[in-house]
């Protein structure tokens, strides 16, 4: 089965996985050797090298060995995977709600809840609750993949 540009949920169903193997492999390798790489997700890799890596994943994701590849190439491949999904990880149906949340959250988050005023603290807690509810409305596989991605990006 193809990896890039295919329906997220159909791909997971066909591969009998909860998180795409490309996401798992790329994140694991970056976590192991690339977290201290400067500009990890900002600096892109050479297009020819990216195409070769993408072809390897298309030929068989399970067999791809990332251990000798530069972290920038791996992160570029991961970004391309998410960019080429026909439907975003946060889904079209919830897009406007996530966008609205983000606009509102920029006024209140991040907020040091220990030093916040009551009004600001209450608004920040309300926003976090709203975000949690939005995420729970995503399909389970989207939630799991998003959680894995957010944990990785936080590190």
Protein Blocks (a to p, Z undefined) as FASTA:
>chain_A
ZZehpafklmmmmnopabdfklmmmmmmmmmmmmmpghklmpccdfklmmmmmmmmmnom
klpcfklpcfklmmmmmmmmmmmpmbafkojklmmmmmmmmmmmmmmpccdfklpcfklm
mmmmmmmmmmmmmmmmpcfklmmmmmmmmmmmmZZ
